[in-house]
Amino acid sequence: MTNSDLVEIARQARDQAHAPYSNFQVGAALECADGRIFSGCNVENSSYGLSMCAERVAIFKAISEGFRNFKRIAVIADTRVPVRPCGACRQVISDLFPRDAEVILANLHGQIETTQISVLLPSPFDRSFF
C-alpha cells in the first residue's frame, strides 16, 4: 500500500467526522505491521474535552480489535498545509508506535508530507520517567 492509498482511506474516514461545533473534519488511517488498516474520524462533543481526535479513534479501534504492532499512520484535514496531529495524539502515537514510525501528513489539496513521530514529538513522556 502506498502513502497515497493510506491517505485516501483517511480521507474517506474524514467524511464520517462528527464536527458540528468546529466544522473541522479530520480523518486518519493506520497500517499495522501485518498490513491490516484501521481508520478513524474526529468525534466532537459539546463539552470539548470529551471530543476524540481521528488519530486516537483509529488507534483505539485497532487496539480494541487486538492489534498493537503499528507501522505508520496518515492524517488529513482541509487545511492550507498538511495537518499535524495535536499534542495529545503525538503522545499516544509515540507511546504505541515505534519511534521511527512514519507519520503521513496531508490536506485536501493533495499535499502530502512524511515525517516520523520522533520528529513531531522529540521528547515524549515515556517509560524512562518510571
C-alpha positions as CSV (number, residue, x, y, z in Angstrom):
1,M,0.0,0.0,0.0
2,T,1.4,3.4,-0.9
3,N,1.3,6.5,1.2
4,S,-1.3,7.9,-1.2
5,D,-3.5,4.8,-0.7
6,L,-3.4,5.3,3.1
7,V,-4.2,9.0,2.8
8,E,-7.2,8.1,0.6
9,I,-8.5,5.8,3.3
10,A,-8.0,8.6,5.8
11,R,-9.9,11.0,3.5
12,Q,-12.8,8.6,3.3
13,A,-12.8,8.3,7.1
14,R,-12.9,12.1,7.3
15,D,-16.2,12.1,5.5
16,Q,-17.7,10.4,8.6
17,A,-16.5,13.0,11.1
18,H,-18.9,14.4,13.6
19,A,-17.7,18.1,13.9
20,P,-20.9,20.2,14.4
21,Y,-19.1,22.8,16.6
22,S,-15.8,23.4,14.8
23,N,-16.7,22.2,11.4
24,F,-13.1,20.9,11.3
25,Q,-13.3,17.4,10.0
26,V,-10.2,15.1,10.3
27,G,-9.6,11.6,9.1
28,A,-6.8,9.1,10.0
29,A,-5.8,5.7,8.8
30,L,-3.1,3.5,10.4
31,E,-1.4,0.4,9.0
32,C,-0.4,-2.5,11.2
33,A,2.8,-4.5,10.5
34,D,0.7,-7.3,9.0
35,G,-1.0,-4.9,6.5
36,R,-4.3,-4.5,8.3
37,I,-5.7,-1.0,8.1
38,F,-7.8,0.9,10.7
39,S,-9.4,4.3,10.1
40,G,-11.0,6.9,12.3
41,C,-12.5,10.3,12.2
42,N,-12.8,13.0,14.8
43,V,-16.0,13.0,17.0
44,E,-16.8,16.2,18.8
45,N,-18.9,16.8,21.9
46,S,-20.5,20.0,23.1
47,S,-18.2,19.5,26.1
48,Y,-15.0,19.8,24.0
49,G,-12.9,17.8,26.5
50,L,-15.0,14.8,25.7
51,S,-14.2,15.0,22.0
52,M,-11.9,12.5,20.3
53,C,-9.4,13.1,17.5
54,A,-9.3,10.9,14.4
55,E,-5.8,9.6,15.1
56,R,-6.8,8.3,18.5
57,V,-10.1,6.8,17.2
58,A,-8.1,4.8,14.6
59,I,-5.5,3.7,17.2
60,F,-8.1,2.7,19.8
61,K,-10.2,0.8,17.2
62,A,-7.1,-1.2,16.3
63,I,-6.2,-1.9,19.9
64,S,-9.8,-2.9,20.7
65,E,-9.6,-5.5,17.9
66,G,-6.4,-6.9,19.3
67,F,-3.8,-5.2,17.1
68,R,-0.8,-3.4,18.6
69,N,2.1,-3.7,16.1
70,F,1.7,-0.4,14.2
71,K,3.7,0.6,11.2
72,R,2.5,4.1,10.1
73,I,-0.4,6.5,10.3
74,A,-1.8,9.1,7.9
75,V,-3.9,12.1,8.9
76,I,-5.8,14.5,6.6
77,A,-7.9,17.7,7.0
78,D,-9.0,20.7,5.0
79,T,-6.0,22.9,5.9
80,R,-3.7,25.2,4.0
81,V,-0.7,23.0,4.6
82,P,-0.7,19.3,5.6
83,V,-2.3,18.9,9.0
84,R,-0.3,17.8,12.0
85,P,-1.5,15.7,15.0
86,C,-2.3,17.6,18.2
87,G,-0.1,17.2,21.2
88,A,-2.3,14.5,22.8
89,C,-2.3,12.5,19.6
90,R,1.5,12.9,19.3
91,Q,1.9,11.4,22.8
92,V,-0.4,8.5,22.1
93,I,1.3,7.8,18.7
94,S,4.7,8.0,20.5
95,D,3.6,5.6,23.1
96,L,2.2,2.9,20.8
97,F,4.2,3.2,17.6
98,P,8.0,2.7,17.1
99,R,9.9,5.9,17.4
100,D,10.9,5.8,13.7
101,A,7.3,5.2,12.6
102,E,6.2,7.1,9.6
103,V,3.6,9.8,10.0
104,I,2.0,10.9,6.8
105,L,0.5,14.4,6.9
106,A,-1.9,15.5,4.2
107,N,-4.6,18.0,3.2
108,L,-7.4,18.0,0.7
109,H,-5.4,20.0,-1.8
110,G,-3.2,16.9,-2.5
111,Q,-0.2,18.0,-0.4
112,I,1.5,15.1,1.4
113,E,4.4,15.2,3.7
114,T,6.1,12.4,5.5
115,T,7.9,12.6,8.9
116,Q,8.5,10.5,11.9
117,I,6.9,10.6,15.3
118,S,10.4,11.2,16.8
119,V,10.5,14.5,14.9
120,L,6.9,15.5,15.8
121,L,7.5,14.7,19.5
122,P,11.2,14.6,20.2
123,S,10.9,14.4,24.0
124,P,7.9,12.3,24.9
125,F,6.7,11.4,28.3
126,D,7.7,7.7,28.3
127,R,8.7,4.7,30.5
128,S,12.0,6.4,31.4
129,F,10.1,8.5,33.9
130,F,9.0,5.5,35.9
